[in-house]
Amino acid sequence: MHLSTDSESLLVLEALANEVRLRIIELLHHEEKSIKDLAEALGLSNAIVSVHVSKLQKAGIVSARNRRIGGGTYKFCSLSAFHLQINLSPERSSTRKLVEISIPVGHYTDIQAMPTCGLASVEKLIGQYDDPRYFMDPERIQAGILWFSLGHVEYKVPNYLYQNQRPIEIEVSMEIGSEAPHIQEQWPSDIRFSMNGVYLGKWTSPGDFGKRRGRLTPEWWAPDVNQHGLLKVLRINANGTFIDGQRISDVKIHDLDWSAGSWSFRLSAEDTARGRGGLTLFGRGFGNYDQDLLFRIYYDSH
């Protein structure tokens, strides 16, 4: 979530300016909780907690849904924002505009996958385990998770900018991790990123996480396979390319060709050394973060 010094951001800042609401955010960081669970953890009444949750909902920090359990209906809450960035430059905030595009993990345009591999929707496994042919199954567009031990996956991002608009920063947010047989929390994998055919750099995933069940993982999902990843934010701007603020290359935004009608984004896992490698990509309905690949294109006009 990106904030500035304008009045629209004030709602978020006011929501954060309260100790109870900050504690609610901490409690929701790892898993979804009901109003009752939050009230018990905070030592407050359900009514008071509901008021605080409502303020966080209006600010876009928390989302809620009703679930039927044992004949009753309960309100369950989860985080919908995990990062805040505040731009304190009024000049820049007034000229920067934003296009946001969410692309489901199954809407890839090119893929090469080697076992162990597979993909699944929130309802079921698509095809069979370790059979790369199913990555071309028509049901793949419903996928909420995909994984492979070696290969790449590529997405096309529509370019909605006009000729007088130029991108000044590209941000890609995604939940990713390694891919190991079953679960290996210590399983490093060098995951490489490319945009428009240009290699941007790599990030080393520490492992294939499965000791704790993913916050959004469907009930039918087996407990002995990857459960969640890490939310990583890739940024390309005039200063270089960064993962979570750490520079991974000197590739700058003007080094890439943004004139085409669509842009390509590729993730690859190419390391075949023993005891490491692979890529798991989580979308909506899996892992800990209720999002697909989220692209934010910041631009100005000239």
C-alpha positions as CSV (number, residue, x, y, z in Angstrom):
1,M,0.0,0.0,0.0
2,H,1.4,3.4,-1.0
3,L,0.6,6.5,0.9
4,S,1.3,10.2,0.5
5,T,0.6,13.5,2.2
6,D,-2.8,13.9,0.7
7,S,-6.1,13.6,2.5
8,E,-6.9,10.1,1.1
9,S,-4.0,8.6,3.1
10,L,-5.2,10.2,6.3
11,L,-7.7,7.4,6.8
12,V,-4.9,4.8,6.9
13,L,-2.7,6.9,9.2
14,E,-5.5,7.4,11.6
15,A,-6.3,3.7,11.6
16,L,-2.7,2.9,12.6
17,A,-2.6,5.5,15.4
18,N,-4.1,3.2,18.0
19,E,-2.4,0.6,20.1
20,V,-5.2,-1.9,20.0
21,R,-5.4,-1.8,16.2
22,L,-1.7,-2.3,15.9
23,R,-2.0,-5.3,18.1
24,I,-4.8,-6.7,15.9
25,I,-2.5,-6.3,12.9
26,E,0.2,-8.3,14.8
27,L,-2.3,-11.1,15.6
28,L,-3.4,-11.3,12.0
29,H,0.1,-11.4,10.5
30,H,0.4,-15.2,10.4
31,E,-3.2,-16.4,10.2
32,E,-6.8,-15.5,9.8
33,K,-8.7,-15.0,13.1
34,S,-12.3,-14.5,14.1
35,I,-13.6,-11.5,16.1
36,K,-14.0,-13.9,19.1
37,D,-10.4,-15.1,18.8
38,L,-9.1,-11.5,18.6
39,A,-11.3,-10.4,21.6
40,E,-9.9,-13.3,23.7
41,A,-6.3,-12.5,22.8
42,L,-6.8,-8.8,23.6
43,G,-9.0,-9.2,26.7
44,L,-11.7,-7.0,25.2
45,S,-15.3,-7.5,24.3
46,N,-16.4,-8.6,20.8
47,A,-18.2,-5.3,20.3
48,I,-15.1,-3.2,21.0
49,V,-12.9,-5.4,18.7
50,S,-15.5,-5.1,15.9
51,V,-15.3,-1.3,16.0
52,H,-11.5,-1.4,15.7
53,V,-11.7,-4.0,12.9
54,S,-14.2,-1.8,11.1
55,K,-11.7,1.1,11.1
56,L,-9.0,-1.2,9.7
57,Q,-11.4,-2.4,7.0
58,K,-12.2,1.1,5.9
59,A,-8.5,1.9,5.7
60,G,-8.0,-1.2,3.4
61,I,-5.6,-2.8,5.9
62,V,-7.9,-5.7,7.0
63,S,-10.5,-7.7,5.1
64,A,-13.3,-9.9,6.6
65,R,-15.5,-12.7,5.6
66,N,-18.3,-14.7,7.3
67,R,-17.9,-18.4,7.8
68,R,-20.5,-20.9,9.0
69,I,-19.1,-23.1,11.8
70,G,-21.3,-25.6,13.8
71,G,-24.5,-23.9,12.8
72,G,-23.3,-20.4,13.7
73,T,-21.9,-17.6,11.5
74,Y,-18.6,-16.0,12.5
75,K,-16.7,-13.0,11.2
76,F,-13.1,-13.9,10.3
77,C,-10.5,-11.3,9.6
78,S,-7.2,-11.3,7.7
79,L,-4.6,-8.8,6.5
80,S,-5.1,-7.3,3.1
81,A,-2.0,-5.0,3.2
82,F,1.4,-6.2,4.3
83,H,3.6,-3.3,3.3
84,L,3.2,0.5,3.6
85,Q,5.2,3.0,1.7
86,I,4.8,6.8,2.5
87,N,5.9,9.3,-0.1
88,L,6.6,12.6,1.8
89,S,7.2,14.6,-1.4
90,P,4.1,16.5,-2.4
91,E,5.5,17.4,-5.8
92,R,6.2,13.8,-6.6
93,S,2.9,12.5,-5.3
94,S,1.0,15.0,-7.4
95,T,2.7,13.9,-10.6
96,R,3.0,10.1,-10.0
97,K,0.0,8.1,-11.2
98,L,-0.6,4.4,-10.8
99,V,-1.9,1.5,-12.9
100,E,-2.4,-1.7,-10.9
101,I,-2.8,-5.1,-12.6
102,S,-3.4,-8.5,-10.8
103,I,-2.5,-11.6,-12.9
104,P,-3.6,-15.0,-11.6
105,V,-0.7,-17.5,-11.4
106,G,-2.3,-19.8,-13.9
107,H,-2.5,-17.1,-16.6
108,Y,1.1,-17.7,-17.8
109,T,1.9,-17.4,-21.5
110,D,5.0,-19.7,-21.4
111,I,6.2,-22.3,-19.1
112,Q,8.9,-25.0,-18.9
113,A,8.6,-27.3,-15.9
114,M,10.6,-30.4,-14.7
115,P,9.5,-32.7,-11.9
116,T,8.9,-32.4,-9.1
117,C,6.1,-30.2,-10.5
118,G,2.4,-29.6,-10.6
119,L,-0.4,-27.1,-10.2
120,A,-3.7,-26.9,-8.4
121,S,-6.8,-24.8,-8.0
122,V,-8.4,-24.1,-4.7
123,E,-10.7,-27.1,-5.3
124,K,-8.4,-29.8,-6.6
125,L,-5.1,-30.9,-8.1
126,I,-5.0,-30.1,-11.9
127,G,-4.0,-33.3,-13.6
128,Q,-1.4,-35.4,-11.8
129,Y,1.8,-34.8,-9.8
130,D,5.1,-34.6,-11.7
131,D,3.5,-34.6,-15.2
132,P,4.5,-31.4,-17.1
133,R,1.8,-32.0,-19.7
134,Y,-0.8,-30.7,-17.4
135,F,0.7,-27.2,-17.4
136,M,-1.1,-26.8,-20.7
137,D,-4.4,-28.2,-19.5
138,P,-7.3,-25.7,-20.1
139,E,-8.0,-25.8,-16.3
140,R,-4.6,-24.2,-15.7
141,I,-6.2,-20.7,-15.7
142,Q,-7.9,-21.7,-12.4
143,A,-4.6,-22.4,-10.7
144,G,-3.8,-20.9,-7.4
145,I,-0.4,-22.5,-7.0
146,L,2.2,-24.0,-9.3
147,W,5.6,-25.5,-8.6
148,F,8.6,-27.1,-10.4
149,S,12.1,-28.2,-9.5
150,L,13.6,-26.7,-12.7
151,G,12.3,-24.4,-15.4
152,H,10.6,-21.1,-15.9
153,V,7.2,-19.4,-16.0
154,E,6.4,-16.2,-18.0
155,Y,3.5,-13.8,-17.9
156,K,2.3,-11.1,-20.3
157,V,1.4,-7.8,-18.6
158,P,-0.9,-5.5,-20.7
159,N,0.6,-2.0,-21.3
160,Y,-2.2,0.5,-20.6
161,L,0.0,3.6,-20.8
162,Y,-0.5,6.1,-23.6
163,Q,2.4,7.5,-25.7
164,N,2.7,10.6,-23.6
165,Q,3.0,8.5,-20.4
166,R,6.2,6.9,-19.3
167,P,6.8,4.4,-16.5
168,I,9.0,5.7,-13.7
169,E,8.8,2.7,-11.4
170,I,7.6,-0.9,-11.8
171,E,6.7,-2.9,-8.7
172,V,5.9,-6.6,-8.7
173,S,4.6,-8.2,-5.5
174,M,4.4,-12.1,-5.3
175,E,4.5,-14.9,-2.8
176,I,7.3,-17.3,-3.7
177,G,9.5,-20.1,-2.3
178,S,11.7,-23.0,-3.3
179,E,10.5,-26.4,-4.4
180,A,11.8,-29.6,-2.8
181,P,10.5,-33.1,-2.6
182,H,7.9,-33.1,0.2
183,I,9.1,-30.4,2.7
184,Q,12.6,-29.0,3.1
185,E,12.7,-25.7,5.1
186,Q,16.5,-25.5,4.4
187,W,16.4,-25.8,0.6
188,P,18.0,-22.7,-1.0
189,S,16.9,-21.8,-4.5
190,D,18.3,-19.0,-6.8
191,I,15.1,-17.5,-8.3
192,R,15.9,-15.3,-11.3
193,F,13.8,-12.5,-12.7
194,S,13.6,-11.0,-16.2
195,M,11.5,-8.2,-17.6
196,N,11.0,-7.7,-21.4
197,G,13.8,-10.1,-22.1
198,V,16.3,-8.3,-19.8
199,Y,17.8,-10.2,-16.8
200,L,17.1,-8.2,-13.7
201,G,18.8,-10.3,-11.0
202,K,18.2,-13.1,-8.6
203,W,16.9,-13.7,-5.1
204,T,17.8,-16.7,-3.0
205,S,14.8,-18.4,-1.4
206,P,15.8,-20.0,1.9
207,G,13.6,-23.0,1.6
208,D,10.3,-24.9,0.8
209,F,8.1,-23.9,3.7
210,G,5.8,-26.6,5.1
211,K,6.1,-26.9,8.9
212,R,3.3,-24.4,9.4
213,R,0.1,-24.7,7.4
214,G,-0.5,-21.7,5.1
215,R,-3.1,-19.2,6.4
216,L,-5.2,-19.6,3.2
217,T,-4.3,-23.2,2.3
218,P,-7.4,-25.3,1.4
219,E,-8.5,-28.0,3.8
220,W,-7.9,-30.8,1.2
221,W,-4.3,-29.8,0.6
222,A,-1.8,-32.4,1.9
223,P,0.2,-31.5,5.0
224,D,3.5,-32.9,3.7
225,V,4.0,-30.5,0.8
226,N,4.7,-26.8,0.4
227,Q,2.3,-24.7,2.4
228,H,3.4,-21.0,2.0
229,G,6.1,-18.8,0.6
230,L,7.5,-15.4,1.4
231,L,6.0,-12.2,0.1
232,K,8.6,-10.4,-2.0
233,V,8.5,-7.0,-3.7
234,L,10.6,-6.4,-6.8
235,R,11.1,-2.8,-7.9
236,I,12.7,-1.3,-11.0
237,N,13.3,2.4,-11.0
238,A,15.8,5.1,-11.9
239,N,18.2,3.8,-9.3
240,G,18.3,0.1,-10.2
241,T,16.5,-3.1,-9.4
242,F,15.6,-4.1,-5.8
243,I,14.0,-6.9,-3.8
244,D,12.5,-5.6,-0.6
245,G,14.7,-2.5,-0.9
246,Q,17.9,-4.5,-1.4
247,R,19.7,-3.9,-4.7
248,I,20.0,-7.0,-6.9
249,S,21.3,-5.3,-10.1
250,D,22.1,-2.0,-11.7
251,V,19.4,-2.5,-14.3
252,K,17.4,0.8,-14.4
253,I,13.9,1.4,-15.7
254,H,15.2,3.3,-18.7
255,D,17.3,0.3,-19.7
256,L,14.1,-1.6,-20.7
257,D,11.9,-1.2,-23.7
258,W,8.4,-0.1,-22.6
259,S,7.0,0.7,-26.0
260,A,5.3,-2.6,-26.8
261,G,1.6,-3.3,-26.3
262,S,2.4,-5.8,-23.5
263,W,5.4,-6.5,-21.3
264,S,6.8,-9.9,-20.3
265,F,7.8,-11.0,-16.8
266,R,9.7,-14.3,-16.3
267,L,10.6,-16.2,-13.1
268,S,13.1,-19.1,-13.4
269,A,14.8,-21.7,-11.2
270,E,17.8,-23.0,-13.0
271,D,20.1,-24.3,-10.3
272,T,20.2,-28.1,-10.4
273,A,22.8,-28.6,-7.7
274,R,22.0,-31.3,-5.2
275,G,20.0,-30.1,-2.2
276,R,18.7,-26.9,-3.7
277,G,16.5,-25.4,-6.3
278,G,13.0,-25.1,-7.6
279,L,10.2,-22.5,-7.5
280,T,6.8,-22.4,-5.9
281,L,4.4,-19.6,-6.8
282,F,1.4,-18.9,-4.6
283,G,-1.8,-17.1,-5.7
284,R,-5.2,-16.4,-4.3
285,G,-6.5,-19.2,-2.1
286,F,-3.0,-20.6,-1.2
287,G,-0.2,-19.6,1.1
288,N,-0.3,-16.7,3.6
289,Y,-1.2,-13.7,1.3
290,D,-4.5,-13.4,-0.5
291,Q,-3.1,-12.1,-3.8
292,D,-1.9,-13.2,-7.2
293,L,1.0,-11.5,-9.0
294,L,0.4,-7.9,-8.4
295,F,1.9,-5.4,-10.8
296,R,2.0,-1.6,-10.0
297,I,3.1,0.7,-12.8
298,Y,3.9,4.2,-11.6
299,Y,4.1,6.8,-14.4
300,D,4.1,10.5,-15.2
301,S,3.0,12.4,-18.3
302,H,5.1,14.6,-20.6
